[in-house]
Amino acid sequence: MSAPAPGTDPRRSLPRVDDVADALAPGAAYLGRPEVVAAARTALEALRGEVTGDADGGLPAGDDLHARALALARAALPARAASLRLVLNATGVVVHTNLGRAPLSAVAVEALRVAAGTCDVELDLGTARRGRRGAGALAALSARLPGAPAALVVNNGAAALLLAVTALAAGRTALLSRGEMVEIGDGFRLPTLLISTGARLREVGTTNRTTVRDYLEAMDDDVACILKIHPSNFRVVGFRGEATAADLARADLGVPLVVDTGSGLLRDDPALPDEPSVAAALEAGADLVTSSTDKLLGGPQGGLLVGRPDLVEACRRHPLARALRADKLALAALEATLRGPAPPVQCALQADAETLRHRCSVLAVALREAGVAADVVASDGVVGGGGAPGVALPGWAVALDPALAAPLRTRDPAVLGRVSDGRLLLDLRCVAPADDDLVARAVTACATPRDTPAENAVLHP
Ligand SMILES: *Cc1c(COP(=O)(O)O)cnc(C)c1O
């Protein structure tokens, strides 16, 4: 093809949108036609601007225009069909709410892959009859919680609490200690959620001290349940006291005791002495226990209701249960998390400080060899996810120039560290050891100036 004759409108020699889209399509099989056409259109608009601005300088030949359009269109294509980007969590925050809380274990990811297709989520293949939804996840849960009489899985922890209170106390009264009227984060206040069920909340006790007597005095015929909510994200120290689940169970107030443990920790963990576990709440005598499955349990987003069979059944049969049900992907990933090896959240919580120090020093040596200033410094991790406030997880981090924070954060995959005291800290606690190399390459790529020494020599002779 040749350049247009003088006097021709240069825009008329631009390639057609469909031609650019056709040329783009083979490399963009992960996108539908409208996305590819949109990228072609964006590219041609930019090119039209270039050509118009360039009208009195020589016009590129048709082939060049086509190549230029294609290059612009490729740059305009999204990198993948979904915009969520992998972030390597080097913050040292184990359950990072803004990073999607628990990263799934490899077996849970594999379970997701299978469940993504058509699967027997509600079909018994042996009898060809309808099967109970989530039966596998429930069986895995009861294997991990041998004392749990019955269970139900819903969409998230808030849904579990919502369903429990709706099924047990809508139109009646629920007792809750004033010290447990908490905000979980981002404006999510549990009392507001509880009131939305149509239950009346009756405050018991004070902010710092609540006794069994307070509950006893608040009891009347309208009370349908007693709620205990774990104030996950803060601690009250000093002159304080609470009626524990065990105290309330012993007092036998004649209505169900519902305990929201929050984190989904299944059994007590000596490293997290203030985190109530589902098993401990049941042992203490709770009639119904609710929790998340994606905080310390380390699974997908989900909510658990565990406890007395009649109460679990009342929740399961409530019409709201259908609106809150867990999807097949979550059920599959939850079952695999429960049956599989320790999920990443557990590994990160239990990471050995000496091992972390060794990984950091290997990373720092590699970076220094690449000409990047890097030191190994002591740095505590935290549990996060609004849980275990005040618990420090002793560990180490690689300290870098804070100017690297933005380029590391905006690349793909992103690397998110923590800026503290004028340094960027990369804590490897929540990075899979297999990804250490990825972190090293990301830092080197961000730290190495693009200008080669030769170019610098030209710029600064
Ligand atoms: C996190 C939390 C919830 C909400 O659980 P989600 O899974 O986020 O819906 C409810 N109660 C407590 C005590 C929590 O810590």
PDBQT file of the ligand as one rigid body, heavy atoms in Angstrom, charges set to zero:
ROOT
HETATM    1  C1  LIG A 501     -16.088 -11.000  60.872  1.00  0.00    +0.000 C 
HETATM    2  C2  LIG A 501     -17.170 -11.123  61.839  1.00  0.00    +0.000 A 
HETATM    3  C3  LIG A 501     -18.505 -11.206  61.399  1.00  0.00    +0.000 A 
HETATM    4  C4  LIG A 501     -18.881 -11.114  59.954  1.00  0.00    +0.000 C 
HETATM    5  O1  LIG A 501     -18.416 -12.200  59.229  1.00  0.00    +0.000 OA
HETATM    6  P1  LIG A 501     -18.279 -12.066  57.638  1.00  0.00    +0.000 P 
HETATM    7  O2  LIG A 501     -17.781 -13.391  57.207  1.00  0.00    +0.000 OA
HETATM    8  O3  LIG A 501     -17.351 -10.944  57.394  1.00  0.00    +0.000 OA
HETATM    9  O4  LIG A 501     -19.645 -11.779  57.117  1.00  0.00    +0.000 OA
HETATM   10  C5  LIG A 501     -19.492 -11.339  62.353  1.00  0.00    +0.000 A 
HETATM   11  N1  LIG A 501     -19.186 -11.401  63.670  1.00  0.00    +0.000 NA
HETATM   12  C6  LIG A 501     -17.918 -11.317  64.123  1.00  0.00    +0.000 A 
HETATM   13  C7  LIG A 501     -17.674 -11.385  65.594  1.00  0.00    +0.000 C 
HETATM   14  C8  LIG A 501     -16.865 -11.183  63.223  1.00  0.00    +0.000 A 
HETATM   15  O5  LIG A 501     -15.606 -11.093  63.673  1.00  0.00    +0.000 OA
ENDROOT
TORSDOF 0
